[in-house]
Amino acid sequence: SVSDAGVAALCADTAAVGAYLNVIINLSGIEDAEFSEKIKSEAKKLRDEVKVLVNETIEITEKIIEENQ
């Protein structure tokens, strides 16, 4: 259903944030500062990209639900 799409988007957001936090905590054990910063930046970029897609999905989901009431 349409609401399932919204819930799935929220689950994806939670997974992306969780993955980002795991990357950040695990980078503390890496001695190569340049490598760590590169990976941290890439992880943050991916987390932010997911956030945009999640927000778009929620907006679309809400619009479809409102149009069908």
N, CA, C and O atoms as CSV, one atom per row, in Angstrom:
chain,resi,resn,atom,element,x,y,z
A,1,SER,N,N,0.830,-1.183,0.000
A,1,SER,CA,C,0.000,0.000,0.000
A,1,SER,C,C,0.875,1.248,0.000
A,1,SER,O,O,2.093,1.176,0.165
A,2,VAL,N,N,0.241,2.362,-0.184
A,2,VAL,CA,C,0.969,3.627,-0.240
A,2,VAL,C,C,1.647,3.918,1.094
A,2,VAL,O,O,2.798,4.354,1.127
A,3,SER,N,N,0.944,3.681,2.178
A,3,SER,CA,C,1.549,3.965,3.488
A,3,SER,C,C,2.765,3.076,3.746
A,3,SER,O,O,3.696,3.484,4.440
A,4,ASP,N,N,2.759,1.863,3.191
A,4,ASP,CA,C,3.918,0.982,3.333
A,4,ASP,C,C,5.157,1.599,2.688
A,4,ASP,O,O,6.273,1.417,3.177
A,5,ALA,N,N,4.961,2.320,1.604
A,5,ALA,CA,C,6.090,2.997,0.952
A,5,ALA,C,C,6.683,4.050,1.876
A,5,ALA,O,O,7.902,4.191,1.965
A,6,GLY,N,N,5.830,4.779,2.555
A,6,GLY,CA,C,6.308,5.776,3.508
A,6,GLY,C,C,7.063,5.147,4.666
A,6,GLY,O,O,8.113,5.642,5.075
A,7,VAL,N,N,6.526,4.060,5.191
A,7,VAL,CA,C,7.184,3.359,6.292
A,7,VAL,C,C,8.524,2.789,5.823
A,7,VAL,O,O,9.511,2.845,6.556
A,8,ALA,N,N,8.561,2.249,4.623
A,8,ALA,CA,C,9.814,1.719,4.078
A,8,ALA,C,C,10.861,2.820,3.951
A,8,ALA,O,O,12.040,2.596,4.224
A,9,ALA,N,N,10.434,3.998,3.539
A,9,ALA,CA,C,11.362,5.128,3.429
A,9,ALA,C,C,11.936,5.478,4.796
A,9,ALA,O,O,13.132,5.740,4.922
A,10,LEU,N,N,11.089,5.483,5.813
A,10,LEU,CA,C,11.567,5.779,7.165
A,10,LEU,C,C,12.535,4.707,7.660
A,10,LEU,O,O,13.504,5.016,8.352
A,11,CYS,N,N,12.276,3.456,7.308
A,11,CYS,CA,C,13.196,2.372,7.670
A,11,CYS,C,C,14.540,2.547,6.967
A,11,CYS,O,O,15.592,2.310,7.561
A,12,ALA,N,N,14.502,2.961,5.710
A,12,ALA,CA,C,15.736,3.212,4.966
A,12,ALA,C,C,16.534,4.333,5.620
A,12,ALA,O,O,17.761,4.265,5.701
A,13,ASP,N,N,15.837,5.358,6.082
A,13,ASP,CA,C,16.501,6.467,6.762
A,13,ASP,C,C,17.192,5.976,8.032
A,13,ASP,O,O,18.344,6.322,8.296
A,14,THR,N,N,16.486,5.175,8.806
A,14,THR,CA,C,17.062,4.630,10.033
A,14,THR,C,C,18.289,3.776,9.725
A,14,THR,O,O,19.297,3.862,10.426
A,15,ALA,N,N,18.208,2.963,8.692
A,15,ALA,CA,C,19.340,2.125,8.299
A,15,ALA,C,C,20.532,2.975,7.869
A,15,ALA,O,O,21.672,2.669,8.218
A,16,ALA,N,N,20.274,4.039,7.116
A,16,ALA,CA,C,21.357,4.909,6.653
A,16,ALA,C,C,22.042,5.613,7.818
A,16,ALA,O,O,23.269,5.710,7.852
A,17,VAL,N,N,21.263,6.099,8.761
A,17,VAL,CA,C,21.846,6.768,9.932
A,17,VAL,C,C,22.636,5.759,10.766
A,17,VAL,O,O,23.733,6.061,11.236
A,18,GLY,N,N,22.079,4.572,10.946
A,18,GLY,CA,C,22.783,3.535,11.697
A,18,GLY,C,C,24.099,3.149,11.044
A,18,GLY,O,O,25.111,2.988,11.726
A,19,ALA,N,N,24.088,3.001,9.731
A,19,ALA,CA,C,25.318,2.672,9.004
A,19,ALA,C,C,26.346,3.785,9.153
A,19,ALA,O,O,27.531,3.524,9.360
A,20,TYR,N,N,25.886,5.024,9.045
A,20,TYR,CA,C,26.785,6.174,9.203
A,20,TYR,C,C,27.428,6.164,10.591
A,20,TYR,O,O,28.638,6.351,10.719
A,21,LEU,N,N,26.627,5.948,11.612
A,21,LEU,CA,C,27.164,5.927,12.972
A,21,LEU,C,C,28.173,4.792,13.159
A,21,LEU,O,O,29.177,4.966,13.849
A,22,ASN,N,N,27.913,3.639,12.552
A,22,ASN,CA,C,28.860,2.524,12.626
A,22,ASN,C,C,30.176,2.869,11.948
A,22,ASN,O,O,31.247,2.541,12.459
A,23,VAL,N,N,30.099,3.523,10.810
A,23,VAL,CA,C,31.321,3.936,10.112
A,23,VAL,C,C,32.120,4.892,10.988
A,23,VAL,O,O,33.328,4.726,11.162
A,24,ILE,N,N,31.436,5.896,11.538
A,24,ILE,CA,C,32.119,6.901,12.348
A,24,ILE,C,C,32.810,6.269,13.564
A,24,ILE,O,O,33.964,6.583,13.856
A,25,ILE,N,N,32.112,5.389,14.261
A,25,ILE,CA,C,32.713,4.783,15.448
A,25,ILE,C,C,33.883,3.885,15.069
A,25,ILE,O,O,34.881,3.834,15.789
A,26,ASN,N,N,33.775,3.177,13.948
A,26,ASN,CA,C,34.852,2.282,13.536
A,26,ASN,C,C,36.058,3.036,12.993
A,26,ASN,O,O,37.172,2.513,13.023
A,27,LEU,N,N,35.862,4.238,12.504
A,27,LEU,CA,C,36.990,5.025,12.000
A,27,LEU,C,C,37.926,5.463,13.124
A,27,LEU,O,O,39.084,5.796,12.871
A,28,SER,N,N,37.439,5.464,14.345
A,28,SER,CA,C,38.297,5.878,15.462
A,28,SER,C,C,39.492,4.937,15.636
A,28,SER,O,O,40.496,5.312,16.242
A,29,GLY,N,N,39.384,3.731,15.112
A,29,GLY,CA,C,40.486,2.775,15.205
A,29,GLY,C,C,41.449,2.824,14.033
A,29,GLY,O,O,42.417,2.063,14.001
A,30,ILE,N,N,41.207,3.694,13.078
A,30,ILE,CA,C,42.058,3.812,11.891
A,30,ILE,C,C,43.074,4.926,12.121
A,30,ILE,O,O,42.704,6.051,12.459
A,31,GLU,N,N,44.343,4.613,11.937
A,31,GLU,CA,C,45.397,5.600,12.183
A,31,GLU,C,C,45.613,6.557,11.021
A,31,GLU,O,O,46.106,7.666,11.225
A,32,ASP,N,N,45.258,6.157,9.821
A,32,ASP,CA,C,45.454,7.002,8.635
A,32,ASP,C,C,44.380,8.086,8.611
A,32,ASP,O,O,43.246,7.838,8.201
A,33,ALA,N,N,44.743,9.284,9.051
A,33,ALA,CA,C,43.784,10.384,9.183
A,33,ALA,C,C,43.189,10.794,7.840
A,33,ALA,O,O,42.003,11.113,7.759
A,34,GLU,N,N,43.998,10.789,6.795
A,34,GLU,CA,C,43.498,11.176,5.468
A,34,GLU,C,C,42.447,10.182,4.984
A,34,GLU,O,O,41.398,10.577,4.475
A,35,PHE,N,N,42.729,8.910,5.144
A,35,PHE,CA,C,41.776,7.868,4.757
A,35,PHE,C,C,40.490,7.988,5.574
A,35,PHE,O,O,39.388,7.923,5.028
A,36,SER,N,N,40.643,8.163,6.878
A,36,SER,CA,C,39.480,8.273,7.760
A,36,SER,C,C,38.589,9.438,7.369
A,36,SER,O,O,37.365,9.308,7.337
A,37,GLU,N,N,39.196,10.567,7.075
A,37,GLU,CA,C,38.415,11.751,6.705
A,37,GLU,C,C,37.689,11.530,5.379
A,37,GLU,O,O,36.546,11.956,5.213
A,38,LYS,N,N,38.361,10.860,4.434
A,38,LYS,CA,C,37.740,10.567,3.139
A,38,LYS,C,C,36.516,9.666,3.328
A,38,LYS,O,O,35.451,9.936,2.773
A,39,ILE,N,N,36.669,8.620,4.094
A,39,ILE,CA,C,35.566,7.685,4.325
A,39,ILE,C,C,34.435,8.366,5.086
A,39,ILE,O,O,33.263,8.168,4.764
A,40,LYS,N,N,34.774,9.161,6.087
A,40,LYS,CA,C,33.758,9.883,6.854
A,40,LYS,C,C,32.962,10.813,5.948
A,40,LYS,O,O,31.739,10.897,6.058
A,41,SER,N,N,33.651,11.505,5.057
A,41,SER,CA,C,32.989,12.418,4.126
A,41,SER,C,C,32.056,11.664,3.178
A,41,SER,O,O,30.933,12.099,2.923
A,42,GLU,N,N,32.527,10.538,2.664
A,42,GLU,CA,C,31.701,9.725,1.762
A,42,GLU,C,C,30.477,9.179,2.492
A,42,GLU,O,O,29.375,9.168,1.942
A,43,ALA,N,N,30.668,8.732,3.717
A,43,ALA,CA,C,29.551,8.194,4.499
A,43,ALA,C,C,28.516,9.279,4.777
A,43,ALA,O,O,27.312,9.036,4.685
A,44,LYS,N,N,28.986,10.468,5.113
A,44,LYS,CA,C,28.062,11.574,5.376
A,44,LYS,C,C,27.300,11.945,4.107
A,44,LYS,O,O,26.103,12.232,4.158
A,45,LYS,N,N,27.993,11.939,2.974
A,45,LYS,CA,C,27.340,12.252,1.698
A,45,LYS,C,C,26.227,11.246,1.410
A,45,LYS,O,O,25.124,11.633,1.023
A,46,LEU,N,N,26.509,9.973,1.595
A,46,LEU,CA,C,25.496,8.939,1.357
A,46,LEU,C,C,24.316,9.092,2.311
A,46,LEU,O,O,23.161,8.971,1.903
A,47,ARG,N,N,24.611,9.361,3.590
A,47,ARG,CA,C,23.543,9.574,4.571
A,47,ARG,C,C,22.658,10.742,4.156
A,47,ARG,O,O,21.433,10.663,4.242
A,48,ASP,N,N,23.283,11.823,3.706
A,48,ASP,CA,C,22.526,13.006,3.290
A,48,ASP,C,C,21.699,12.744,2.031
A,48,ASP,O,O,20.582,13.245,1.905
A,49,GLU,N,N,22.248,11.956,1.095
A,49,GLU,CA,C,21.501,11.606,-0.119
A,49,GLU,C,C,20.261,10.784,0.226
A,49,GLU,O,O,19.188,10.998,-0.337
A,50,VAL,N,N,20.417,9.855,1.145
A,50,VAL,CA,C,19.274,9.048,1.578
A,50,VAL,C,C,18.219,9.943,2.212
A,50,VAL,O,O,17.027,9.775,1.958
A,51,LYS,N,N,18.649,10.889,3.032
A,51,LYS,CA,C,17.711,11.796,3.710
A,51,LYS,C,C,16.860,12.548,2.690
A,51,LYS,O,O,15.654,12.701,2.883
A,52,VAL,N,N,17.478,13.019,1.606
A,52,VAL,CA,C,16.738,13.735,0.557
A,52,VAL,C,C,15.701,12.815,-0.078
A,52,VAL,O,O,14.547,13.205,-0.256
A,53,LEU,N,N,16.107,11.607,-0.415
A,53,LEU,CA,C,15.182,10.657,-1.043
A,53,LEU,C,C,14.046,10.273,-0.102
A,53,LEU,O,O,12.900,10.125,-0.527
A,54,VAL,N,N,14.370,10.115,1.169
A,54,VAL,CA,C,13.339,9.788,2.159
A,54,VAL,C,C,12.326,10.921,2.250
A,54,VAL,O,O,11.119,10.680,2.234
A,55,ASN,N,N,12.808,12.144,2.344
A,55,ASN,CA,C,11.899,13.290,2.430
A,55,ASN,C,C,11.006,13.389,1.201
A,55,ASN,O,O,9.814,13.673,1.316
A,56,GLU,N,N,11.582,13.156,0.022
A,56,GLU,CA,C,10.783,13.178,-1.207
A,56,GLU,C,C,9.721,12.087,-1.180
A,56,GLU,O,O,8.572,12.320,-1.556
A,57,THR,N,N,10.106,10.906,-0.737
A,57,THR,CA,C,9.169,9.785,-0.682
A,57,THR,C,C,8.028,10.062,0.290
A,57,THR,O,O,6.872,9.766,-0.011
A,58,ILE,N,N,8.340,10.622,1.438
A,58,ILE,CA,C,7.304,10.952,2.422
A,58,ILE,C,C,6.351,12.000,1.849
A,58,ILE,O,O,5.136,11.886,2.009
A,59,GLU,N,N,6.892,13.013,1.188
A,59,GLU,CA,C,6.037,14.046,0.583
A,59,GLU,C,C,5.096,13.445,-0.456
A,59,GLU,O,O,3.908,13.769,-0.482
A,60,ILE,N,N,5.619,12.581,-1.303
A,60,ILE,CA,C,4.801,11.935,-2.333
A,60,ILE,C,C,3.744,11.046,-1.682
A,60,ILE,O,O,2.582,11.050,-2.087
A,61,THR,N,N,4.156,10.292,-0.677
A,61,THR,CA,C,3.230,9.405,0.027
A,61,THR,C,C,2.083,10.192,0.648
A,61,THR,O,O,0.917,9.823,0.504
A,62,GLU,N,N,2.417,11.274,1.335
A,62,GLU,CA,C,1.376,12.101,1.955
A,62,GLU,C,C,0.443,12.693,0.904
A,62,GLU,O,O,-0.769,12.752,1.107
A,63,LYS,N,N,1.005,13.129,-0.212
A,63,LYS,CA,C,0.191,13.717,-1.282
A,63,LYS,C,C,-0.791,12.690,-1.838
A,63,LYS,O,O,-1.970,12.992,-2.027
A,64,ILE,N,N,-0.310,11.490,-2.097
A,64,ILE,CA,C,-1.182,10.444,-2.641
A,64,ILE,C,C,-2.290,10.102,-1.648
A,64,ILE,O,O,-3.449,9.945,-2.034
A,65,ILE,N,N,-1.934,9.987,-0.374
A,65,ILE,CA,C,-2.940,9.661,0.640
A,65,ILE,C,C,-3.992,10.759,0.717
A,65,ILE,O,O,-5.189,10.473,0.756
A,66,GLU,N,N,-3.554,12.012,0.739
A,66,GLU,CA,C,-4.494,13.134,0.829
A,66,GLU,C,C,-5.401,13.214,-0.397
A,66,GLU,O,O,-6.582,13.541,-0.275
A,67,GLU,N,N,-4.857,12.918,-1.573
A,67,GLU,CA,C,-5.653,12.972,-2.804
A,67,GLU,C,C,-6.701,11.873,-2.857
A,67,GLU,O,O,-7.706,12.006,-3.556
A,68,ASN,N,N,-6.478,10.806,-2.137
A,68,ASN,CA,C,-7.391,9.663,-2.192
A,68,ASN,C,C,-8.330,9.576,-0.998
A,68,ASN,O,O,-8.943,8.533,-0.768
A,69,GLN,N,N,-8.447,10.643,-0.246
A,69,GLN,CA,C,-9.371,10.631,0.895
A,69,GLN,C,C,-10.690,11.228,0.506
A,69,GLN,O,O,-11.600,11.307,1.331
